[in-house]
Amino acid sequence: MGFGFLDIAVTPAVRSVQKKLGVAHMWGNFKGRREFDRFSDREAAFIAGRDSFYMATTSETGWPYLQHRGGPGGFLKLLDDRTLAFADYRGNFQYISVGNLSANDKACLFLMDYPRRARLKIYVRAEIVSLDVDPVLTARVLEGTAPKVERIIRLHLETFDWNCPQHIVPRFTEAELAEALRPIRERIEALEAENAALRASRQSSTATRDYL
């Protein structure tokens, strides 16, 4: 049985703060109610639509590190209902996330859909896979990705949960704005063409009167 998200996230220190702030009763009987240890079609569709996510790792010194990962839509691949993977592109050669994962395989992903004000948080254990270890996996993960991939990072699901939309400010990518504004642009183009035709007709009529 998978762990519920709060079973991992809520530690004794967290419970102490909840008690101090008078909200412990809200979570006292929460254990086991939402044990999301398999991705459903809903999560699959959401993951496939993302072109970025945030990944948190922790160093041996206990400091967290949060990194943004981006790529073509769907670059975070759902291999099965408990496994994700993505191509790790060449970056600034610091390798902080990779270094952290080599010492501590625990990670947390945050996937955002700003236009729809939705967010999916996922606890995983990460596995670093060389490109030549599993050609089938590599071909599947690299499909549709950019060049300069250095490795595959395979993510084994522990649990996930959805956050409420509260405080998410809608934001839109250039492509999303272009699609939303397409009807307006088409209407403007039609009006401009109509105006051009009317101007041409008026100029033609004026030229005919001047000629007469």
N, C-alpha and C positions, 0 to 999 in steps of 0.2 A: 504494500500500500504506500502511495506517495505521501509526502509531507504536505500539510496545508501551508500556504504561504506564511500565515501568522505563526505557525509552529516554528518556522525558521527565524522570522523577523523579530518576534517578540521574545526578548531575553529577560532574565531577572531584572536587569537595569531598566528595561523598558516597562516591565510590570510595576516596578517601584515608582516610576514617573507617572504611570497611569493611575496608580493608587493615590499618589500625592495630589494629582489634579482632579480626582473624584470621578474618573471614567472607568475604573477597573471593572465595575459591574457590567459594562457594555461588552467586555471581551472575556469574562470569566468562563463562560460556557461555549466559547466559540470554537474550541479545538475540535477538529474533525468534521466540521460542517461544510467546508469548502476545500476538499482535497483534490485540487486540479492537477492530476499527474499524467494526463493525456491531452494532447491537442485535439480539439474537435474541428469540424468544418469551419466554424466561426473564426477560430484562431488561425487556421490555415489560410483563409481568405485575407485576413488582416495582415499576416506576415508577408504574404505574396505581394501585397500592395505597397510595402514600405521600400523607400529608397535610402533610408538611413535608420540608425538606432544608436543608443548610447550603451556603453559597456563599462561596468565598474569592476575593478579588481583590487586586491589588497597586497601590499608588499610585506616582506618579512618583519619590517619595523612597525607594521600595523597601520600605516598610512594608506588611505584609499586613493585610487586613481581612476578618474572618469574620462573615457575617450569616446569621441564621436566616430562612428563608422558609416561611410556612405558608398553608394554605388548605383548601378542601374536598378530600376524597380524590380523587386524580387531577388536581389542578390543574396539575401539571407534565405537559404534553401531549407525547406522542410523535408527531411529525408524520410521520416516516418512520424508516427504520432508521439514519439518521445525524443526525437533527435533533430537538431538543426546543424547547419554548417555554413560557413562563408569563406570566401577567398580573402586572405590577408595580403593586402597590397603593400608594396614598398612605400615607406613613408620617410620620416626624417632621421631614421637610423638610431633612434633612442631605444626602441624595443622595450618600453616600460611595461606595457600590457603583457607582452610575450614573456618577459622576465618574471613578472608577478605570477603568471599562470604556471611557469615552470616550478615555482616553489609552493603555490597554493592554487589548486585547480578550481576553486569556488569563484563564481562570477554572477553578476546580476545584469540583465538587459532591461532597457527601457525603450519601448517602441511607441512612437507618437504619431497620431493622425490629427494634425492641428485643425484642418478644416472641419472635421466632424467632432472635434473635441473628445477624442478617445485615446486611451493609453493602456498598454499591456506591459506588465512587469513580469519578468521571468527569472527564476533562480536556476542556474545550471552548474554543471561541472564540465570544465573545458578540457579538450584534448587537442594537442598540437600534432598535426599530421603532415609529414613531408609530402611534396607533390608526387614523388615517385613510388610511394608506399602502396597506394591503392589507386590504380589508373581509372577504374570505374568511378570511384568517388570523385577524383580530381576532374574528370571530364564532366560529370554532372554538376559539380559546384562551379566550375569555370565557365559553364555555358552562359553566354551573354555578358560576361564580365570584361573589365578593362585589362590591358597587359600589365606586366611587372608584378605578377602575383608571386609571393615568396613561399607561402605555405597555406594549408587548409586548417581552419580551426573548427573542430567538431564539438558540438555542445549537447550534453546529455541532460535532459530535463529532470529537475527535482520537483518543481512546482511552479505555478504561475497564478496570477490574479489580474483582474481588471480594476482600474481606478475609476472613480467618479469623474465627471467632466468639470467639476468645480475648479475655477481659477485658470482653466486652459484658455488662453487668448487665441482665437482662430488666426492662422497664418496660411498663406497660400504660395505655392511655388510658381515660377514663371509659366510652366506648362498648365497648371491648374487655372491660373488667371487667364491665360490665352483661351482656354476652352470655355470658361465662364463668360468671357467677353466676346466670344465669336459671334453670337447673334447680333450684338450691338454693332460690331464692326461690319457685318454683312448688311445691316440696315443702313449704316452710314454710307457704305459704298453704293447701295442702291439709290439713296437720296442724292449723293454726289453725281451719279450717272444721270439721274432725272434732272437735276439742276443744270448739268452740262448740256443736256438735250434741249432744255427750255431756253438756255442762253443762245445756243446755236440757232434755234428756231427764231428767236427774237432778232438776232443779228441778221439772219436771212431776210426776215420781213422788213427790217430797217433798210437793208441794202436794196431791196426791191423797190421800196418807196422812193429812195434817193435816185434810183435809176429812172423811175417814171417822172 
